[in-house]
């Protein structure tokens, strides 16, 4: 129904078309990181390696070979949409659909970049140093701005979200910001007082 009725208004179709053809923000990424108990309590700077999409340096994100560029799609004439006439018992209706030739972008790349295969982005593994603040716990989410996937057609990068999981300690137990240490003492230590480590 959504596809069928989107052809009547025109306004909704035009906005979605311009959104597809214009810059698109890159996807946000999630990275699950296991840290030690001590790292969670005292905090630490940690180095991680993440796979993400970066803008291709050869074509600068255009997807076309150097010296060439995208051309208007011959199927839709650069509009990104095609009109289909449908006959029903209620009469004839015109339906606007995404162009199958260019997937709604309005442009095709005749001579794709050899480095990225015409995608405009490449998968790379990047080293990042993230700061783990003291007092974090399992489930803490750290946001690293601009370290997600690269945007398409000059769009901004997405963000990286690091989800922390704290490993349990052999002798210490944590409840929120309180740390419990369970020790065994002798009867004499209990009644005479003692200093223990």
MDTraj code that builds the backbone (N, CA, C; nanometers):
import mdtraj as md
import numpy as np

residues = "UNK UNK UNK UNK UNK UNK UNK UNK UNK UNK UNK UNK UNK UNK UNK UNK UNK UNK UNK UNK UNK UNK UNK UNK UNK UNK UNK UNK UNK UNK UNK UNK UNK UNK UNK UNK UNK UNK UNK UNK UNK UNK UNK UNK UNK UNK UNK UNK UNK UNK UNK UNK UNK UNK UNK UNK UNK UNK UNK UNK UNK UNK UNK UNK UNK UNK UNK UNK UNK UNK UNK UNK UNK UNK UNK UNK UNK UNK UNK UNK UNK UNK UNK UNK UNK UNK UNK UNK UNK UNK UNK UNK UNK UNK UNK UNK UNK UNK UNK UNK UNK UNK UNK UNK UNK UNK UNK UNK UNK UNK UNK UNK UNK UNK UNK UNK UNK UNK UNK UNK UNK UNK UNK UNK UNK UNK UNK UNK UNK UNK UNK UNK UNK UNK UNK UNK UNK UNK UNK UNK UNK UNK UNK UNK UNK UNK UNK UNK UNK UNK UNK UNK UNK UNK UNK UNK UNK UNK UNK UNK UNK UNK UNK UNK UNK UNK UNK UNK UNK UNK UNK UNK UNK UNK UNK UNK UNK UNK UNK UNK UNK UNK UNK UNK UNK UNK UNK UNK UNK UNK UNK UNK UNK UNK UNK UNK UNK".split()
xyz = np.array([
    [0.0825, -0.1207, 0.0000],
    [0.0000, 0.0000, 0.0000],
    [0.0861, 0.1258, 0.0000],
    [0.1947, 0.1212, 0.0782],
    [0.2821, 0.2383, 0.0875],
    [0.3418, 0.2708, -0.0486],
    [0.3870, 0.1675, -0.1182],
    [0.4454, 0.1864, -0.2509],
    [0.3407, 0.2372, -0.3492],
    [0.2199, 0.1787, -0.3422],
    [0.1128, 0.2136, -0.4352],
    [0.0677, 0.3577, -0.4174],
    [0.0402, 0.3983, -0.2932],
    [-0.0141, 0.5306, -0.2689],
    [0.0914, 0.6406, -0.2733],
    [0.2213, 0.6044, -0.2663],
    [0.3254, 0.7077, -0.2742],
    [0.3270, 0.7720, -0.4121],
    [0.2670, 0.7047, -0.5125],
    [0.2651, 0.7586, -0.6477],
    [0.1645, 0.8700, -0.6675],
    [0.0684, 0.8867, -0.5755],
    [-0.0357, 0.9873, -0.5951],
    [0.0087, 1.1277, -0.5557],
    [0.0790, 1.1375, -0.4417],
    [0.1119, 1.2705, -0.3890],
    [0.2185, 1.3410, -0.4681],
    [0.3284, 1.2719, -0.4928],
    [0.4397, 1.3347, -0.5637],
    [0.5355, 1.4032, -0.4691],
    [0.4838, 1.4681, -0.3644],
    [0.5711, 1.5416, -0.2718],
    [0.6584, 1.4459, -0.1936],
    [0.5962, 1.3376, -0.1444],
    [0.6734, 1.2394, -0.0684],
    [0.7753, 1.1707, -0.1557],
    [0.7375, 1.1463, -0.2812],
    [0.8297, 1.0796, -0.3736],
    [0.9487, 1.1676, -0.4046],
    [0.9238, 1.2983, -0.4195],
    [1.0334, 1.3902, -0.4537],
    [1.1313, 1.4009, -0.3388],
    [1.0806, 1.4040, -0.2155],
    [1.1716, 1.4179, -0.1008],
    [1.2565, 1.2937, -0.0837],
    [1.1939, 1.1737, -0.1034],
    [1.2721, 1.0520, -0.0893],
    [1.3742, 1.0407, -0.2008],
    [1.3375, 1.0923, -0.3213],
    [1.4312, 1.0866, -0.4343],
    [1.5525, 1.1744, -0.4071],
    [1.5285, 1.2977, -0.3565],
    [1.6410, 1.3878, -0.3313],
    [1.7285, 1.3346, -0.2187],
    [1.6651, 1.2589, -0.1253],
    [1.7433, 1.2028, -0.0155],
    [1.8368, 1.0938, -0.0669],
    [1.7867, 1.0128, -0.1638],
    [1.8696, 0.9056, -0.2181],
    [1.9843, 0.9623, -0.3009],
    [1.9560, 1.0713, -0.3765],
    [2.0570, 1.1245, -0.4668],
    [2.1593, 1.2109, -0.3942],
    [2.1208, 1.2693, -0.2830],
    [2.2101, 1.3575, -0.2090],
    [2.3049, 1.2795, -0.1189],
    [2.3839, 1.3519, -0.0401],
    [2.4767, 1.2860, 0.0520],
    [2.4021, 1.2025, 0.1564],
    [2.4596, 1.0874, 0.1894],
    [2.4012, 0.9989, 0.2902],
    [2.5014, 0.9781, 0.4025],
    [2.4524, 0.9879, 0.5258],
    [2.5401, 0.9669, 0.6414],
    [2.5801, 0.8203, 0.6506],
    [2.7040, 0.7969, 0.6917],
    [2.7531, 0.6604, 0.7077],
    [2.6882, 0.5906, 0.8259],
    [2.6919, 0.4588, 0.8245],
    [2.6306, 0.3793, 0.9310],
    [2.7107, 0.3900, 1.0608],
    [2.6391, 0.3834, 1.1722],
    [2.7041, 0.3726, 1.3024],
    [2.7529, 0.2287, 1.3192],
    [2.8615, 0.2120, 1.3943],
    [2.9177, 0.0791, 1.4179],
    [2.9162, 0.0464, 1.5671],
    [2.9067, -0.0820, 1.5974],
    [2.9135, -0.1300, 1.7361],
    [3.0375, -0.2179, 1.7514],
    [3.1085, -0.1977, 1.8633],
    [3.2274, -0.2783, 1.8938],
    [3.2154, -0.3250, 2.0384],
    [3.2175, -0.4565, 2.0603],
    [3.2099, -0.5119, 2.1958],
    [3.3506, -0.5341, 2.2485],
    [3.3792, -0.4760, 2.3650],
    [3.5144, -0.4801, 2.4217],
    [3.5114, -0.5390, 2.5620],
    [3.5897, -0.6462, 2.5826],
    [3.6047, -0.7059, 2.7152],
    [3.7236, -0.6409, 2.7851],
    [3.7027, -0.5942, 2.9087],
    [3.8118, -0.5322, 2.9846],
    [3.8240, -0.5998, 3.1206],
    [3.9433, -0.5896, 3.1788],
    [3.9682, -0.6475, 3.3105],
    [3.9024, -0.5644, 3.4198],
    [3.8878, -0.6262, 3.5360],
    [3.8278, -0.5611, 3.6533],
    [3.9038, -0.4341, 3.6893],
    [4.0365, -0.4425, 3.6921],
    [4.1196, -0.3275, 3.7287],
    [4.1060, -0.2131, 3.6281],
    [4.0961, -0.2471, 3.4990],
    [4.0791, -0.1439, 3.3963],
    [3.9469, -0.0700, 3.4142],
    [3.8441, -0.1436, 3.4573],
    [3.7131, -0.0818, 3.4795],
    [3.7157, 0.0100, 3.6015],
    [3.7881, -0.0292, 3.7044],
    [3.7920, 0.0494, 3.8284],
    [3.8766, 0.1756, 3.8122],
    [3.9957, 0.1605, 3.7568],
    [4.0905, 0.2724, 3.7512],
    [4.0896, 0.3470, 3.6176],
    [4.0310, 0.2848, 3.5141],
    [4.0323, 0.3481, 3.3824],
    [4.1638, 0.3238, 3.3106],
    [4.1628, 0.3363, 3.1795],
    [4.2842, 0.3120, 3.1018],
    [4.2615, 0.3553, 2.9573],
    [4.3692, 0.3848, 2.8883],
    [4.3617, 0.4092, 2.7450],
    [4.3898, 0.2769, 2.6754],
    [4.3040, 0.2374, 2.5823],
    [4.3178, 0.1065, 2.5187],
    [4.3167, 0.1209, 2.3677],
    [4.3965, 0.0381, 2.3017],
    [4.4037, 0.0407, 2.1557],
    [4.3189, -0.0721, 2.0989],
    [4.2321, -0.0380, 2.0036],
    [4.1491, -0.1388, 1.9380],
    [4.1653, -0.1264, 1.7872],
    [4.1330, -0.2341, 1.7163],
    [4.1359, -0.2338, 1.5696],
    [3.9946, -0.2628, 1.5215],
    [3.9395, -0.1725, 1.4421],
    [3.8024, -0.1911, 1.3941],
    [3.7985, -0.1953, 1.2417],
    [3.7184, -0.2866, 1.1845],
    [3.6961, -0.2844, 1.0391],
    [3.5831, -0.1866, 1.0084],
    [3.6081, -0.0933, 0.9201],
    [3.5026, -0.0006, 0.8804],
    [3.5266, 0.0483, 0.7382],
    [3.4262, 0.1191, 0.6842],
    [3.4353, 0.1707, 0.5477],
    [3.4924, 0.3117, 0.5492],
    [3.5940, 0.3339, 0.4644],
    [3.6518, 0.4674, 0.4495],
    [3.6365, 0.5117, 0.3043],
    [3.6301, 0.6423, 0.2840],
    [3.6190, 0.6974, 0.1490],
    [3.7410, 0.6577, 0.0671],
    [3.7173, 0.6093, -0.0534],
    [3.8262, 0.5662, -0.1421],
    [3.9134, 0.6868, -0.1779],
    [4.0446, 0.6718, -0.1595],
    [4.1369, 0.7825, -0.1866],
    [4.1591, 0.8011, -0.3369],
    [4.1474, 0.6927, -0.4134],
    [4.1731, 0.7026, -0.5576],
    [4.0690, 0.7881, -0.6287],
    [3.9407, 0.7623, -0.5983],
    [3.8335, 0.8350, -0.6682],
    [3.7685, 0.9420, -0.5809],
    [3.8145, 0.9540, -0.4556],
    [3.7611, 1.0511, -0.3595],
    [3.6110, 1.0343, -0.3371],
    [3.5671, 0.9088, -0.3408],
    [3.4291, 0.8786, -0.3076],
    [3.3309, 0.8829, -0.4226],
    [3.3776, 0.9180, -0.5437],
    [3.2841, 0.9268, -0.6572],
    [3.2501, 0.7897, -0.7129],
    [3.3414, 0.6931, -0.6983],
    [3.3211, 0.5596, -0.7540],
    [3.3646, 0.5477, -0.8982],
    [3.3993, 0.6598, -0.9605],
    [3.4397, 0.6597, -1.1019],
    [3.5914, 0.6663, -1.1134],
    [3.6426, 0.6116, -1.2238],
    [3.7861, 0.6135, -1.2506],
    [3.8334, 0.7578, -1.2620],
    [3.9586, 0.7826, -1.2221],
    [4.0150, 0.9178, -1.2278],
    [4.0089, 0.9704, -1.3704],
    [3.9567, 1.0910, -1.3873],
    [3.9421, 1.1509, -1.5186],
    [3.8039, 1.1322, -1.5778],
    [3.7237, 1.0439, -1.5169],
    [3.5865, 1.0248, -1.5639],
    [3.4910, 1.0578, -1.4492],
    [3.3640, 1.0392, -1.4715],
    [3.2659, 1.0683, -1.3677],
    [3.1356, 0.9976, -1.3958],
    [3.0411, 1.0070, -1.3031],
    [2.9117, 0.9444, -1.3264],
    [2.8347, 1.0144, -1.4372],
    [2.7521, 0.9376, -1.5071],
    [2.6689, 0.9938, -1.6136],
    [2.5221, 0.9697, -1.5801],
    [2.4344, 1.0481, -1.6405],
    [2.2910, 1.0315, -1.6172],
    [2.2442, 0.8953, -1.6658],
    [2.1565, 0.8347, -1.5887],
    [2.1002, 0.7045, -1.6221],
    [2.0113, 0.7177, -1.7458],
    [2.0301, 0.6280, -1.8430],
    [1.9520, 0.6345, -1.9667],
    [1.8099, 0.5811, -1.9462],
    [1.7890, 0.4997, -1.8442],
    [1.6557, 0.4434, -1.8198],
    [1.5588, 0.5485, -1.7689],
    [1.6046, 0.6304, -1.6734],
    [1.5152, 0.7305, -1.6126],
    [1.5512, 0.8734, -1.6521],
    [1.6588, 0.8921, -1.7284],
    [1.6996, 1.0261, -1.7693],
    [1.7541, 1.1099, -1.6560],
    [1.8027, 1.0432, -1.5507],
    [1.8605, 1.1154, -1.4369],
    [1.7608, 1.1480, -1.3277],
    [1.6347, 1.1088, -1.3446],
    [1.5329, 1.1400, -1.2438],
    [1.5396, 1.0460, -1.1239],
    [1.5895, 0.9258, -1.1439],
    [1.5974, 0.8288, -1.0347],
    [1.4691, 0.7505, -1.0152],
    [1.3658, 0.7853, -1.0915],
    [1.2364, 0.7190, -1.0794],
    [1.1768, 0.6940, -1.2163],
    [1.0946, 0.5921, -1.2240],
    [1.0222, 0.5621, -1.3467],
    [0.8730, 0.5560, -1.3157],
    [0.7912, 0.5896, -1.4151],
    [0.6449, 0.5864, -1.3977],
    [0.5898, 0.4606, -1.4641],
    [0.4974, 0.3971, -1.3932],
    [0.4325, 0.2781, -1.4468],
    [0.2823, 0.2984, -1.4441],
    [0.2188, 0.2744, -1.5564],
    [0.0730, 0.2858, -1.5635],
    [0.0118, 0.1509, -1.5293],
    [-0.0825, 0.1511, -1.4355],
    [-0.1485, 0.0287, -1.3923],
    [-0.2987, 0.0417, -1.4155],
    [-0.3554, -0.0579, -1.4813],
    [-0.4994, -0.0579, -1.5040],
    [-0.5658, -0.1464, -1.3995],
    [-0.6687, -0.0925, -1.3353],
    [-0.7445, -0.1654, -1.2340],
    [-0.8931, -0.1515, -1.2666],
    [-0.9798, -0.2269, -1.1984],
    [-1.1244, -0.2105, -1.2210],
    [-1.1742, -0.0697, -1.1884],
    [-1.0945, 0.0060, -1.1108],
    [-1.1340, 0.1411, -1.0731],
    [-1.0809, 0.2466, -1.1707],
    [-1.0025, 0.2063, -1.2680],
    [-0.9462, 0.2995, -1.3642],
    [-0.7958, 0.2819, -1.3757],
    [-0.7317, 0.3718, -1.4485],
    [-0.5857, 0.3660, -1.4666],
    [-0.5170, 0.4537, -1.3628],
    [-0.4084, 0.4003, -1.3052],
    [-0.3299, 0.4734, -1.2055],
    [-0.1839, 0.4759, -1.2487],
    [-0.1203, 0.5868, -1.2190],
    [0.0227, 0.5987, -1.2475],
    [0.1003, 0.5780, -1.1175],
    [0.1905, 0.4840, -1.1207],
    [0.2710, 0.4535, -1.0020],
    [0.4155, 0.4949, -1.0278],
    [0.4743, 0.5643, -0.9303],
    [0.6146, 0.6058, -0.9414],
    [0.6987, 0.5074, -0.8608],
    [0.7991, 0.4497, -0.9260],
    [0.8848, 0.3511, -0.8597],
    [1.0309, 0.3878, -0.8792],
    [1.1153, 0.3294, -0.7951],
    [1.2595, 0.3512, -0.8053],
    [1.3106, 0.2918, -0.9354],
    [1.3979, 0.3656, -1.0014],
    [1.4531, 0.3199, -1.1291],
    [1.5384, 0.1952, -1.1068],
    [1.5112, 0.0866, -1.1824],
    [1.5911, -0.0351, -1.1646],
    [1.7320, -0.0234, -1.2233],
    [1.7511, 0.0718, -1.3135],
    [1.8815, 0.0864, -1.3785],
    [1.9876, 0.1499, -1.2904],
    [1.9455, 0.2451, -1.2052],
    [2.0433, 0.3183, -1.1230],
    [2.0127, 0.3087, -0.9739],
    [1.9124, 0.2268, -0.9372],
    [1.8695, 0.2098, -0.7976],
    [1.8280, 0.3416, -0.7331],
    [1.7728, 0.4304, -0.8125],
    [1.7195, 0.5551, -0.7588],
    [1.8179, 0.6695, -0.7483],
    [1.9430, 0.6490, -0.7866],
    [2.0425, 0.7561, -0.7729],
    [2.0376, 0.8544, -0.8899],
    [1.9877, 0.8098, -1.0046],
    [1.9796, 0.8965, -1.1222],
    [2.1068, 0.8972, -1.2047],
    [2.2121, 0.8333, -1.1529],
    [2.3394, 0.8324, -1.2244],
    [2.3983, 0.6917, -1.2246],
    [2.4734, 0.6620, -1.3279],
    [2.5435, 0.5345, -1.3390],
    [2.6912, 0.5622, -1.3654],
    [2.7742, 0.4680, -1.3251],
    [2.9186, 0.4827, -1.3457],
    [2.9605, 0.3880, -1.4560],
    [2.9943, 0.4446, -1.5724],
    [3.0329, 0.3647, -1.6886],
    [3.1733, 0.3077, -1.6725],
    [3.2635, 0.3864, -1.6125],
    [3.4031, 0.3443, -1.5952],
    [3.4361, 0.3461, -1.4459],
    [3.4091, 0.2350, -1.3736],
    [3.4270, 0.2348, -1.2277],
    [3.5733, 0.2405, -1.1848],
    [3.5945, 0.2930, -1.0659],
    [3.7278, 0.3007, -1.0060],
    [3.7799, 0.1599, -0.9803],
    [3.9042, 0.1357, -1.0178],
    [3.9634, 0.0029, -1.0002],
    [3.9958, -0.0294, -0.8559],
    [4.0122, 0.0724, -0.7743],
    [4.0498, 0.0508, -0.6344],
    [3.9323, 0.0070, -0.5484],
    [3.8147, 0.0684, -0.5702],
    [3.6980, 0.0376, -0.4855],
    [3.5864, -0.0315, -0.5626],
    [3.6066, -0.0570, -0.6925],
    [3.5052, -0.1253, -0.7721],
    [3.3808, -0.0420, -0.7972],
    [3.3939, 0.0900, -0.7908],
    [3.2807, 0.1784, -0.8173],
    [3.1953, 0.2088, -0.6959],
    [3.2336, 0.1585, -0.5791],
    [3.1535, 0.1804, -0.4580],
    [3.1788, 0.3166, -0.3938],
    [3.2986, 0.3705, -0.4132],
    [3.3340, 0.4986, -0.3513],
    [3.3871, 0.4841, -0.2102],
    [3.3756, 0.3635, -0.1534],
    [3.4259, 0.3359, -0.0184],
    [3.5011, 0.2027, -0.0195],
    [3.5937, 0.1885, 0.0768],
    [3.6724, 0.0652, 0.0886],
    [3.6721, 0.0176, 0.2327],
    [3.6737, -0.1152, 0.2493],
    [3.6787, -0.1746, 0.3834],
    [3.8242, -0.1762, 0.4307],
    [3.8499, -0.1141, 0.5451],
    [3.9847, -0.1116, 0.6022],
    [3.9775, -0.1407, 0.7516],
    [4.0895, -0.1842, 0.8075],
    [4.0998, -0.2037, 0.9528],
    [4.1798, -0.0864, 1.0084],
    [4.1211, -0.0172, 1.1039],
    [4.1829, 0.1034, 1.1573],
    [4.2152, 0.0862, 1.3048],
    [4.3327, 0.1381, 1.3438],
    [4.3707, 0.1358, 1.4853],
    [4.3195, 0.2617, 1.5533],
    [4.2561, 0.2439, 1.6690],
    [4.2037, 0.3562, 1.7458],
    [4.2453, 0.3438, 1.8902],
    [4.2735, 0.4567, 1.9529],
    [4.2995, 0.4585, 2.0973],
    [4.1793, 0.5228, 2.1643],
    [4.1144, 0.4454, 2.2516],
    [3.9974, 0.4978, 2.3211],
    [4.0265, 0.5083, 2.4700],
    [3.9703, 0.6093, 2.5309],
    [3.9910, 0.6337, 2.6730],
    [3.8768, 0.5718, 2.7530],
    [3.9110, 0.4748, 2.8392],
    [3.8117, 0.4125, 2.9268],
    [3.8152, 0.4875, 3.0596],
    [3.7091, 0.5609, 3.0925],
    [3.7100, 0.6377, 3.2173],
    [3.6975, 0.5456, 3.3382],
    [3.7481, 0.5867, 3.4552],
    [3.7362, 0.5028, 3.5748],
    [3.5913, 0.4897, 3.6202],
    [3.5589, 0.3705, 3.6734],
    [3.4261, 0.3471, 3.7283],
    [3.3255, 0.2895, 3.6316],
    [3.3678, 0.2494, 3.5107],
    [3.2722, 0.1929, 3.4151],
    [3.2310, 0.0526, 3.4590],
    [3.1203, 0.0049, 3.4049],
    [3.0702, -0.1273, 3.4401],
    [3.0203, -0.1961, 3.3135],
    [2.9860, -0.3229, 3.3245],
    [2.9303, -0.3955, 3.2111],
    [2.8049, -0.3244, 3.1606],
    [2.7981, -0.3043, 3.0302],
    [2.6840, -0.2342, 2.9715],
    [2.7116, -0.0879, 2.9434],
    [2.8245, -0.0356, 2.9953],
    [2.8601, 0.1042, 2.9660],
    [2.8862, 0.1192, 2.8171],
    [2.8333, 0.2261, 2.7592],
    [2.8488, 0.2508, 2.6159],
    [2.9303, 0.3777, 2.5960],
    [3.0416, 0.3652, 2.5231],
    [3.1258, 0.4806, 2.4912],
    [3.1031, 0.5187, 2.3446],
    [3.0802, 0.6473, 2.3192],
    [3.0579, 0.6952, 2.1826],
    [3.1832, 0.7647, 2.1315],
    [3.2323, 0.7183, 2.0159],
    [3.3473, 0.7804, 1.9506],
    [3.2958, 0.8452, 1.8228],
    [3.2855, 0.9767, 1.8230],
    [3.2233, 1.0503, 1.7129],
    [3.3064, 1.0420, 1.5851],
    [3.2370, 1.0178, 1.4722],
    [3.3019, 1.0207, 1.3413],
    [3.3893, 0.9018, 1.3088],
    [3.3809, 0.7926, 1.3863],
    [3.4650, 0.6755, 1.3592],
    [3.3836, 0.5567, 1.3087],
    [3.2617, 0.5838, 1.2595],
    [3.1820, 0.4785, 1.1971],
    [3.2153, 0.4674, 1.0500],
    [3.1215, 0.4143, 0.9721],
    [3.1429, 0.4014, 0.8274],
    [3.1396, 0.5372, 0.7592],
    [3.2141, 0.5482, 0.6498],
    [3.2156, 0.6718, 0.5708],
    [3.0792, 0.6926, 0.5052],
    [3.0408, 0.8183, 0.4891],
    [2.9150, 0.8509, 0.4222],
    [2.9283, 0.8374, 0.2715],
    [2.8145, 0.8234, 0.2059],
    [2.8133, 0.8130, 0.0598],
    [2.7879, 0.9496, -0.0030],
    [2.8510, 0.9719, -0.1185],
    [2.8363, 1.0972, -0.1939],
    [2.8657, 1.2199, -0.1075],
    [2.9724, 1.2117, -0.0306],
    [3.0154, 1.3265, 0.0498],
    [2.9409, 1.3430, 0.1801],
    [2.8636, 1.2438, 0.2201],
    [2.7890, 1.2513, 0.3465],
    [2.8808, 1.2354, 0.4668],
    [2.8360, 1.2775, 0.5864],
    [2.9199, 1.2661, 0.7065],
    [2.9371, 1.1219, 0.7515],
    [3.0430, 1.0986, 0.8272],
    [3.0699, 0.9644, 0.8803],
    [2.9744, 0.9327, 0.9947],
    [2.9525, 0.8047, 1.0148],
    [2.8752, 0.7592, 1.1297],
    [2.9617, 0.7584, 1.2546],
    [2.9053, 0.7145, 1.3656],
    [2.9777, 0.7087, 1.4932],
    [3.0076, 0.5644, 1.5303],
    [3.1052, 0.5483, 1.6189],
    [3.1405, 0.4174, 1.6731],
    [3.0924, 0.4104, 1.8170],
    [3.0222, 0.3028, 1.8508],
    [2.9763, 0.2812, 1.9880],
    [3.0482, 0.1594, 2.0440],
    [3.1231, 0.1811, 2.1520],
    [3.1973, 0.0731, 2.2169],
    [3.1186, 0.0295, 2.3401],
    [3.0754, -0.0975, 2.3399],
    [3.0025, -0.1542, 2.4532],
    [3.1003, -0.2347, 2.5386],
    [3.1065, -0.2013, 2.6669],
    [3.2036, -0.2640, 2.7566],
    [3.1440, -0.3825, 2.8317],
    [3.2272, -0.4855, 2.8501],
    [3.1925, -0.5988, 2.9355],
    [3.3104, -0.6218, 3.0290],
    [3.2837, -0.6116, 3.1588],
    [3.3903, -0.6223, 3.2591],
    [3.4032, -0.7672, 3.3054],
    [3.5271, -0.8182, 3.3003],
    [3.5524, -0.9554, 3.3466],
    [3.5444, -0.9591, 3.4993],
    [3.5009, -1.0715, 3.5510],
    [3.4903, -1.0855, 3.6970],
    [3.6293, -1.1028, 3.7584],
    [3.6411, -1.0652, 3.8858],
    [3.7672, -1.0749, 3.9600],
    [3.7635, -1.1987, 4.0468],
    [3.8803, -1.2589, 4.0691],
    [3.8842, -1.3833, 4.1472],
    [3.8560, -1.3599, 4.2955],
    [3.8901, -1.2404, 4.3490],
    [3.8762, -1.2171, 4.4935],
    [3.7864, -1.0989, 4.5290],
    [3.7542, -1.0161, 4.4310],
    [3.6745, -0.8967, 4.4583],
    [3.5381, -0.9068, 4.3902],
    [3.4380, -0.8443, 4.4535],
    [3.3028, -0.8411, 4.3982],
    [3.2552, -0.6969, 4.3972],
    [3.1860, -0.6612, 4.2911],
    [3.1439, -0.5224, 4.2743],
    [2.9925, -0.5099, 4.2772],
    [2.9461, -0.4058, 4.3462],
    [2.8040, -0.3724, 4.3468],
    [2.7927, -0.2222, 4.3228],
    [2.7739, -0.1839, 4.1940],
    [2.7728, -0.0417, 4.1604],
    [2.9112, 0.0177, 4.1799],
    [2.9212, 0.1190, 4.2663],
    [3.0510, 0.1819, 4.2944],
    [3.1186, 0.1231, 4.4175],
    [3.0571, 0.0237, 4.4791],
    [3.1123, -0.0391, 4.5997],
    [3.1821, -0.1688, 4.5627],
    [3.3024, -0.1897, 4.6189],
    [3.3779, -0.3124, 4.5946],
    [3.3884, -0.3890, 4.7262],
    [3.3543, -0.5176, 4.7216],
    [3.3597, -0.6036, 4.8398],
    [3.4755, -0.7011, 4.8265],
    [3.5481, -0.7162, 4.9398],
    [3.6564, -0.8133, 4.9468],
    [3.6263, -0.9072, 5.0628],
    [3.6170, -1.0349, 5.0330],
    [3.5848, -1.1330, 5.1364],
    [3.7134, -1.2029, 5.1799],
    [3.7450, -1.1939, 5.3108],
    [3.8685, -1.2558, 5.3621],
    [3.8354, -1.3449, 5.4821],
    [3.9119, -1.4481, 5.5010],
    [3.8970, -1.5367, 5.6165],
    [3.9977, -1.4969, 5.7236],
    [3.9503, -1.4793, 5.8442],
    [4.0396, -1.4482, 5.9573],
    [4.0171, -1.5496, 6.0680],
    [4.1177, -1.5599, 6.1536],
    [4.1086, -1.6567, 6.2635],
    [4.0271, -1.5978, 6.3796],
    [3.9916, -1.6811, 6.4711],
    [3.9150, -1.6384, 6.5898],
    [3.9937, -1.5358, 6.6721],
    [4.1262, -1.5581, 6.6852],
    [4.2103, -1.4650, 6.7626],
    [4.2174, -1.3281, 6.6953],
    [4.2269, -1.3254, 6.5617],
    [4.2284, -1.1975, 6.4890],
    [4.0981, -1.1208, 6.5119],
    [3.9903, -1.1951, 6.5224],
    [3.8599, -1.1330, 6.5402],
    [3.8447, -1.0689, 6.6786],
    [3.8988, -1.1328, 6.7807],
    [3.8789, -1.0791, 6.9165],
    [3.9938, -0.9891, 6.9621],
    [4.1134, -1.0066, 6.9072],
    [4.2281, -0.9282, 6.9530],
    [4.2624, -0.8118, 6.8611],
    [4.2005, -0.8066, 6.7450],
    [4.2288, -0.7048, 6.6431],
    [4.3547, -0.7403, 6.5676],
    [4.3595, -0.7054, 6.4403],
    [4.4755, -0.7351, 6.3565],
    [4.4731, -0.6430, 6.2349],
    [4.5881, -0.6298, 6.1707],
    [4.5969, -0.5541, 6.0448],
    [4.6312, -0.6534, 5.9346],
    [4.5478, -0.6572, 5.8308],
    [4.5717, -0.7519, 5.7213],
    [4.5822, -0.6764, 5.5900],
    [4.6401, -0.7414, 5.4909],
    [4.6554, -0.6789, 5.3595],
    [4.5401, -0.7245, 5.2704],
])
top = md.Topology()
chain = top.add_chain()
for i, resn in enumerate(residues, 1):
    res = top.add_residue(resn, chain, resSeq=i)
    for name in ("N", "CA", "C"):
        top.add_atom(name, md.element.get_by_symbol(name[0]), res)
traj = md.Trajectory(xyz[None], top)
